[in-house]
Protein backbone atom coordinates (compact mmCIF):
# COMPACT_ATOMS: atom_id res chain seq x y z
CA UNK A 1 0.00 0.00 0.00
CA UNK A 2 0.98 3.67 -0.15
CA UNK A 3 1.67 3.72 3.58
CA UNK A 4 4.83 1.69 3.19
CA UNK A 5 7.01 4.74 2.59
CA UNK A 6 5.60 6.63 5.58
CA UNK A 7 4.60 4.52 8.61
CA UNK A 8 3.22 7.63 10.33
CA UNK A 9 0.60 8.04 7.62
CA UNK A 10 -1.32 4.94 8.65
CA UNK A 11 -2.97 6.84 11.49
CA UNK A 12 -3.64 9.77 9.17
CA UNK A 13 -5.02 7.74 6.27
CA UNK A 14 -8.51 8.55 7.49
CA UNK A 15 -7.74 12.12 6.42
CA UNK A 16 -7.41 10.85 2.84
CA UNK A 17 -3.79 12.02 2.67
CA UNK A 18 -2.80 8.60 1.38
CA UNK A 19 0.90 9.11 2.21
CA UNK A 20 1.13 12.36 0.26
CA UNK A 21 1.47 14.51 3.37
CA UNK A 22 1.52 13.13 6.93
CA UNK A 23 -0.41 15.77 8.86
mmCIF entry with sequence, helices, sheets and N, C-alpha, C, O atoms, coordinates in Angstrom:
data_MODEL
# 
_entry.id   MODEL 
# 
_entity.id                         1 
_entity.type                       polymer 
_entity.pdbx_number_of_molecules   1 
# 
_entity_poly.entity_id                      1 
_entity_poly.type                           'polypeptide(L)' 
_entity_poly.nstd_linkage                   no 
_entity_poly.nstd_monomer                   no 
_entity_poly.pdbx_seq_one_letter_code       
;(UNK)(UNK)(UNK)(UNK)(UNK)(UNK)(UNK)(UNK)(UNK)(UNK)(UNK)(UNK)(UNK)(UNK)(UNK)(UNK)
(UNK)(UNK)(UNK)(UNK)(UNK)(UNK)(UNK)
;
_entity_poly.pdbx_seq_one_letter_code_can   XXXXXXXXXXXXXXXXXXXXXXX 
_entity_poly.pdbx_strand_id                 A 
# 
loop_
_entity_poly_seq.entity_id 
_entity_poly_seq.num 
_entity_poly_seq.mon_id 
_entity_poly_seq.hetero 
1 1  UNK n 
1 2  UNK n 
1 3  UNK n 
1 4  UNK n 
1 5  UNK n 
1 6  UNK n 
1 7  UNK n 
1 8  UNK n 
1 9  UNK n 
1 10 UNK n 
1 11 UNK n 
1 12 UNK n 
1 13 UNK n 
1 14 UNK n 
1 15 UNK n 
1 16 UNK n 
1 17 UNK n 
1 18 UNK n 
1 19 UNK n 
1 20 UNK n 
1 21 UNK n 
1 22 UNK n 
1 23 UNK n 
# 
_struct_asym.id          A 
_struct_asym.entity_id   1 
# 
loop_
_struct_conf.conf_type_id 
_struct_conf.id 
_struct_conf.pdbx_PDB_helix_id 
_struct_conf.beg_label_comp_id 
_struct_conf.beg_label_asym_id 
_struct_conf.beg_label_seq_id 
_struct_conf.pdbx_beg_PDB_ins_code 
_struct_conf.end_label_comp_id 
_struct_conf.end_label_asym_id 
_struct_conf.end_label_seq_id 
_struct_conf.pdbx_end_PDB_ins_code 
_struct_conf.beg_auth_comp_id 
_struct_conf.beg_auth_asym_id 
_struct_conf.beg_auth_seq_id 
_struct_conf.end_auth_comp_id 
_struct_conf.end_auth_asym_id 
_struct_conf.end_auth_seq_id 
_struct_conf.pdbx_PDB_helix_class 
_struct_conf.details 
_struct_conf.pdbx_PDB_helix_length 
HELX_P HELX_P1 AA1 UNK A 2  ? UNK A 4  ? UNK A 2  UNK A 4  5 ? 3 
HELX_P HELX_P2 AA2 UNK A 7  ? UNK A 11 ? UNK A 7  UNK A 11 5 ? 5 
HELX_P HELX_P3 AA3 UNK A 13 ? UNK A 15 ? UNK A 13 UNK A 15 5 ? 3 
# 
_struct_conf_type.id          HELX_P 
_struct_conf_type.criteria    ? 
_struct_conf_type.reference   ? 
# 
loop_
_atom_site.group_PDB 
_atom_site.id 
_atom_site.type_symbol 
_atom_site.label_atom_id 
_atom_site.label_alt_id 
_atom_site.label_comp_id 
_atom_site.label_asym_id 
_atom_site.label_entity_id 
_atom_site.label_seq_id 
_atom_site.pdbx_PDB_ins_code 
_atom_site.Cartn_x 
_atom_site.Cartn_y 
_atom_site.Cartn_z 
_atom_site.occupancy 
_atom_site.B_iso_or_equiv 
_atom_site.pdbx_formal_charge 
_atom_site.auth_seq_id 
_atom_site.auth_comp_id 
_atom_site.auth_asym_id 
_atom_site.auth_atom_id 
_atom_site.pdbx_PDB_model_num 
ATOM 1  N N  . UNK A 1 1  ? 0.828  -1.220 0.000  1.00 0.00 ? 1  UNK A N  1 
ATOM 2  C CA . UNK A 1 1  ? 0.000  0.000  0.000  1.00 0.00 ? 1  UNK A CA 1 
ATOM 3  C C  . UNK A 1 1  ? 0.856  1.262  0.000  1.00 0.00 ? 1  UNK A C  1 
ATOM 4  O O  . UNK A 1 1  ? 2.083  1.172  0.057  1.00 0.00 ? 1  UNK A O  1 
ATOM 5  N N  . UNK A 1 2  ? 0.246  2.404  -0.062 1.00 0.00 ? 2  UNK A N  1 
ATOM 6  C CA . UNK A 1 2  ? 0.979  3.669  -0.148 1.00 0.00 ? 2  UNK A CA 1 
ATOM 7  C C  . UNK A 1 2  ? 1.608  4.050  1.185  1.00 0.00 ? 2  UNK A C  1 
ATOM 8  O O  . UNK A 1 2  ? 2.458  4.938  1.251  1.00 0.00 ? 2  UNK A O  1 
ATOM 9  N N  . UNK A 1 3  ? 1.178  3.361  2.256  1.00 0.00 ? 3  UNK A N  1 
ATOM 10 C CA . UNK A 1 3  ? 1.667  3.717  3.584  1.00 0.00 ? 3  UNK A CA 1 
ATOM 11 C C  . UNK A 1 3  ? 3.051  3.156  3.869  1.00 0.00 ? 3  UNK A C  1 
ATOM 12 O O  . UNK A 1 3  ? 3.646  3.450  4.906  1.00 0.00 ? 3  UNK A O  1 
ATOM 13 N N  . UNK A 1 4  ? 3.560  2.349  2.951  1.00 0.00 ? 4  UNK A N  1 
ATOM 14 C CA . UNK A 1 4  ? 4.833  1.690  3.187  1.00 0.00 ? 4  UNK A CA 1 
ATOM 15 C C  . UNK A 1 4  ? 5.971  2.697  3.294  1.00 0.00 ? 4  UNK A C  1 
ATOM 16 O O  . UNK A 1 4  ? 6.904  2.485  4.068  1.00 0.00 ? 4  UNK A O  1 
ATOM 17 N N  . UNK A 1 5  ? 5.917  3.767  2.549  1.00 0.00 ? 5  UNK A N  1 
ATOM 18 C CA . UNK A 1 5  ? 7.006  4.736  2.590  1.00 0.00 ? 5  UNK A CA 1 
ATOM 19 C C  . UNK A 1 5  ? 6.922  5.609  3.835  1.00 0.00 ? 5  UNK A C  1 
ATOM 20 O O  . UNK A 1 5  ? 7.950  6.074  4.329  1.00 0.00 ? 5  UNK A O  1 
ATOM 21 N N  . UNK A 1 6  ? 5.710  5.841  4.355  1.00 0.00 ? 6  UNK A N  1 
ATOM 22 C CA . UNK A 1 6  ? 5.598  6.630  5.582  1.00 0.00 ? 6  UNK A CA 1 
ATOM 23 C C  . UNK A 1 6  ? 4.713  5.923  6.600  1.00 0.00 ? 6  UNK A C  1 
ATOM 24 O O  . UNK A 1 6  ? 3.488  5.962  6.490  1.00 0.00 ? 6  UNK A O  1 
ATOM 25 N N  . UNK A 1 7  ? 5.328  5.274  7.597  1.00 0.00 ? 7  UNK A N  1 
ATOM 26 C CA . UNK A 1 7  ? 4.600  4.519  8.613  1.00 0.00 ? 7  UNK A CA 1 
ATOM 27 C C  . UNK A 1 7  ? 3.686  5.415  9.458  1.00 0.00 ? 7  UNK A C  1 
ATOM 28 O O  . UNK A 1 7  ? 2.718  4.937  10.049 1.00 0.00 ? 7  UNK A O  1 
ATOM 29 N N  . UNK A 1 8  ? 3.994  6.698  9.512  1.00 0.00 ? 8  UNK A N  1 
ATOM 30 C CA . UNK A 1 8  ? 3.216  7.633  10.333 1.00 0.00 ? 8  UNK A CA 1 
ATOM 31 C C  . UNK A 1 8  ? 1.873  7.939  9.688  1.00 0.00 ? 8  UNK A C  1 
ATOM 32 O O  . UNK A 1 8  ? 0.931  8.366  10.355 1.00 0.00 ? 8  UNK A O  1 
ATOM 33 N N  . UNK A 1 9  ? 1.800  7.717  8.385  1.00 0.00 ? 9  UNK A N  1 
ATOM 34 C CA . UNK A 1 9  ? 0.601  8.045  7.620  1.00 0.00 ? 9  UNK A CA 1 
ATOM 35 C C  . UNK A 1 9  ? -0.581 7.136  7.936  1.00 0.00 ? 9  UNK A C  1 
ATOM 36 O O  . UNK A 1 9  ? -1.737 7.511  7.742  1.00 0.00 ? 9  UNK A O  1 
ATOM 37 N N  . UNK A 1 10 ? -0.276 5.934  8.427  1.00 0.00 ? 10 UNK A N  1 
ATOM 38 C CA . UNK A 1 10 ? -1.322 4.939  8.650  1.00 0.00 ? 10 UNK A CA 1 
ATOM 39 C C  . UNK A 1 10 ? -2.398 5.468  9.597  1.00 0.00 ? 10 UNK A C  1 
ATOM 40 O O  . UNK A 1 10 ? -3.573 5.126  9.463  1.00 0.00 ? 10 UNK A O  1 
ATOM 41 N N  . UNK A 1 11 ? -1.996 6.298  10.546 1.00 0.00 ? 11 UNK A N  1 
ATOM 42 C CA . UNK A 1 11 ? -2.973 6.843  11.489 1.00 0.00 ? 11 UNK A CA 1 
ATOM 43 C C  . UNK A 1 11 ? -3.667 8.068  10.889 1.00 0.00 ? 11 UNK A C  1 
ATOM 44 O O  . UNK A 1 11 ? -4.700 8.519  11.384 1.00 0.00 ? 11 UNK A O  1 
ATOM 45 N N  . UNK A 1 12 ? -3.078 8.593  9.815  1.00 0.00 ? 12 UNK A N  1 
ATOM 46 C CA . UNK A 1 12 ? -3.641 9.770  9.168  1.00 0.00 ? 12 UNK A CA 1 
ATOM 47 C C  . UNK A 1 12 ? -4.401 9.426  7.900  1.00 0.00 ? 12 UNK A C  1 
ATOM 48 O O  . UNK A 1 12 ? -4.955 10.309 7.245  1.00 0.00 ? 12 UNK A O  1 
ATOM 49 N N  . UNK A 1 13 ? -4.429 8.137  7.547  1.00 0.00 ? 13 UNK A N  1 
ATOM 50 C CA . UNK A 1 13 ? -5.018 7.741  6.267  1.00 0.00 ? 13 UNK A CA 1 
ATOM 51 C C  . UNK A 1 13 ? -6.522 7.998  6.246  1.00 0.00 ? 13 UNK A C  1 
ATOM 52 O O  . UNK A 1 13 ? -7.152 7.979  5.188  1.00 0.00 ? 13 UNK A O  1 
ATOM 53 N N  . UNK A 1 14 ? -7.083 8.236  7.415  1.00 0.00 ? 14 UNK A N  1 
ATOM 54 C CA . UNK A 1 14 ? -8.512 8.554  7.493  1.00 0.00 ? 14 UNK A CA 1 
ATOM 55 C C  . UNK A 1 14 ? -8.750 9.980  6.984  1.00 0.00 ? 14 UNK A C  1 
ATOM 56 O O  . UNK A 1 14 ? -9.875 10.369 6.672  1.00 0.00 ? 14 UNK A O  1 
ATOM 57 N N  . UNK A 1 15 ? -7.656 10.746 6.911  1.00 0.00 ? 15 UNK A N  1 
ATOM 58 C CA . UNK A 1 15 ? -7.739 12.116 6.419  1.00 0.00 ? 15 UNK A CA 1 
ATOM 59 C C  . UNK A 1 15 ? -7.629 12.160 4.898  1.00 0.00 ? 15 UNK A C  1 
ATOM 60 O O  . UNK A 1 15 ? -7.658 13.230 4.290  1.00 0.00 ? 15 UNK A O  1 
ATOM 61 N N  . UNK A 1 16 ? -7.502 10.977 4.296  1.00 0.00 ? 16 UNK A N  1 
ATOM 62 C CA . UNK A 1 16 ? -7.410 10.847 2.842  1.00 0.00 ? 16 UNK A CA 1 
ATOM 63 C C  . UNK A 1 16 ? -6.118 11.439 2.289  1.00 0.00 ? 16 UNK A C  1 
ATOM 64 O O  . UNK A 1 16 ? -6.056 11.823 1.121  1.00 0.00 ? 16 UNK A O  1 
ATOM 65 N N  . UNK A 1 17 ? -5.075 11.513 3.137  1.00 0.00 ? 17 UNK A N  1 
ATOM 66 C CA . UNK A 1 17 ? -3.789 12.019 2.675  1.00 0.00 ? 17 UNK A CA 1 
ATOM 67 C C  . UNK A 1 17 ? -3.077 10.969 1.833  1.00 0.00 ? 17 UNK A C  1 
ATOM 68 O O  . UNK A 1 17 ? -2.316 11.291 0.921  1.00 0.00 ? 17 UNK A O  1 
ATOM 69 N N  . UNK A 1 18 ? -3.339 9.710  2.158  1.00 0.00 ? 18 UNK A N  1 
ATOM 70 C CA . UNK A 1 18 ? -2.796 8.597  1.383  1.00 0.00 ? 18 UNK A CA 1 
ATOM 71 C C  . UNK A 1 18 ? -1.288 8.668  1.226  1.00 0.00 ? 18 UNK A C  1 
ATOM 72 O O  . UNK A 1 18 ? -0.772 8.319  0.164  1.00 0.00 ? 18 UNK A O  1 
ATOM 73 N N  . UNK A 1 19 ? -0.559 9.111  2.254  1.00 0.00 ? 19 UNK A N  1 
ATOM 74 C CA . UNK A 1 19 ? 0.897  9.111  2.205  1.00 0.00 ? 19 UNK A CA 1 
ATOM 75 C C  . UNK A 1 19 ? 1.472  10.322 1.509  1.00 0.00 ? 19 UNK A C  1 
ATOM 76 O O  . UNK A 1 19 ? 2.692  10.480 1.467  1.00 0.00 ? 19 UNK A O  1 
ATOM 77 N N  . UNK A 1 20 ? 0.636  11.178 0.964  1.00 0.00 ? 20 UNK A N  1 
ATOM 78 C CA . UNK A 1 20 ? 1.127  12.363 0.258  1.00 0.00 ? 20 UNK A CA 1 
ATOM 79 C C  . UNK A 1 20 ? 1.703  13.374 1.244  1.00 0.00 ? 20 UNK A C  1 
ATOM 80 O O  . UNK A 1 20 ? 2.764  13.950 1.007  1.00 0.00 ? 20 UNK A O  1 
ATOM 81 N N  . UNK A 1 21 ? 0.990  13.585 2.358  1.00 0.00 ? 21 UNK A N  1 
ATOM 82 C CA . UNK A 1 21 ? 1.470  14.513 3.372  1.00 0.00 ? 21 UNK A CA 1 
ATOM 83 C C  . UNK A 1 21 ? 0.977  14.108 4.748  1.00 0.00 ? 21 UNK A C  1 
ATOM 84 O O  . UNK A 1 21 ? -0.202 14.275 5.061  1.00 0.00 ? 21 UNK A O  1 
ATOM 85 N N  . UNK A 1 22 ? 1.882  13.569 5.585  1.00 0.00 ? 22 UNK A N  1 
ATOM 86 C CA . UNK A 1 22 ? 1.516  13.129 6.930  1.00 0.00 ? 22 UNK A CA 1 
ATOM 87 C C  . UNK A 1 22 ? 1.213  14.304 7.852  1.00 0.00 ? 22 UNK A C  1 
ATOM 88 O O  . UNK A 1 22 ? 2.133  14.888 8.425  1.00 0.00 ? 22 UNK A O  1 
ATOM 89 N N  . UNK A 1 23 ? -0.034 14.654 8.001  1.00 0.00 ? 23 UNK A N  1 
ATOM 90 C CA . UNK A 1 23 ? -0.413 15.767 8.858  1.00 0.00 ? 23 UNK A CA 1 
ATOM 91 C C  . UNK A 1 23 ? -0.386 15.295 10.307 1.00 0.00 ? 23 UNK A C  1 
ATOM 92 O O  . UNK A 1 23 ? -0.674 16.074 11.216 1.00 0.00 ? 23 UNK A O  1 
# 
